[in-house]
Amino acid sequence: MAYKKGESGNLKGRPKGVKNKVTTSQKEMFDAMMKGKMQHVSEALDILIEQDLEKFLKAYTNLLPYFMPKQSETELKINEPIKPPSWFKNDRPT
């Protein structure tokens, strides 16, 4: 029996938008580990930036996913013709 896209046979499955339990627990564990250590991380990054800018940038970018949500690309399609706003006047002579 084939299911349509977006359907499954498991009606009690994880609802859309709910985070995975493992991902949530990993984030909580990381947050607990980092609690109180941010001053040390900041000091280490300050030392690293003075010693080796390339290593600093690598360390900094490796830490970003833990503090910022992952960005995803979204395509926007507008199915209406583009026209200037009603308040826009074209005073140029043609």
C-alpha positions as CSV (number, residue, x, y, z in Angstrom):
1,M,0.0,0.0,0.0
2,A,1.6,3.3,-1.1
3,Y,1.2,6.5,0.8
4,K,0.8,9.9,-0.6
5,K,3.6,12.5,0.1
6,G,3.2,13.8,3.6
7,E,1.1,10.9,4.8
8,S,2.1,7.8,6.7
9,G,0.5,4.8,8.3
10,N,1.6,6.0,11.8
11,L,-1.1,8.4,12.8
12,K,0.5,8.8,16.3
13,G,3.9,9.8,14.8
14,R,5.8,12.9,15.8
15,P,3.8,16.0,14.8
16,K,5.3,18.4,12.2
17,G,7.6,20.9,13.8
18,V,8.2,19.0,17.0
19,K,11.9,18.6,17.7
20,N,13.6,15.2,17.9
21,K,14.0,14.0,21.5
22,V,17.7,13.1,20.9
23,T,18.5,16.6,19.4
24,T,16.7,18.3,22.3
25,S,18.5,16.2,25.0
26,Q,21.8,16.9,23.3
27,K,21.2,20.6,23.3
28,E,20.2,20.5,26.9
29,M,23.3,18.6,27.8
30,F,25.5,21.0,25.9
31,D,23.8,24.0,27.5
32,A,24.4,22.5,31.0
33,M,28.0,21.8,30.2
34,M,28.6,25.4,29.0
35,K,26.7,27.0,31.9
36,G,29.3,29.0,33.8
37,K,32.0,28.4,31.2
38,M,31.2,31.2,28.8
39,Q,33.8,33.5,30.4
40,H,36.5,30.8,29.9
41,V,35.4,30.3,26.3
42,S,35.5,34.1,25.7
43,E,39.0,34.4,27.2
44,A,40.2,31.4,25.1
45,L,38.9,33.0,22.0
46,D,40.6,36.3,22.9
47,I,43.9,34.5,23.3
48,L,43.4,32.6,20.0
49,I,42.5,35.8,18.0
50,E,45.9,37.3,19.1
51,Q,47.8,34.1,18.3
52,D,46.3,32.9,15.1
53,L,43.4,34.6,13.3
54,E,42.7,31.6,11.1
55,K,42.4,29.2,14.0
56,F,40.1,31.8,15.8
57,L,37.8,32.0,12.8
58,K,37.6,28.2,12.6
59,A,36.9,27.8,16.3
60,Y,34.3,30.6,16.2
61,T,32.5,29.2,13.2
62,N,32.5,25.7,14.7
63,L,30.8,27.1,17.8
64,L,28.1,29.1,15.9
65,P,25.7,26.1,15.3
66,Y,25.4,25.6,19.1
67,F,24.2,29.2,19.6
68,M,22.3,30.1,16.4
69,P,19.7,28.1,14.5
70,K,20.7,26.6,11.2
71,Q,19.6,28.8,8.3
72,S,17.8,27.3,5.4
73,E,17.2,28.7,2.0
74,T,13.6,29.5,1.0
75,E,12.4,30.3,-2.5
76,L,9.7,32.8,-2.8
77,K,7.6,32.9,-6.0
78,I,5.2,35.7,-6.7
79,N,2.6,34.9,-9.4
80,E,1.6,38.5,-10.0
81,P,3.1,40.9,-12.5
82,I,5.5,43.4,-11.0
83,K,4.2,46.9,-11.2
84,P,5.4,50.1,-9.5
85,P,3.6,51.3,-6.4
86,S,0.6,53.6,-6.9
87,W,2.4,56.4,-5.2
88,F,5.4,56.2,-7.6
89,K,5.3,58.7,-10.4
90,N,7.6,58.5,-13.4
91,D,8.2,62.1,-14.2
92,R,10.9,61.3,-16.8
93,P,10.0,62.4,-20.4
94,T,10.0,59.5,-22.8
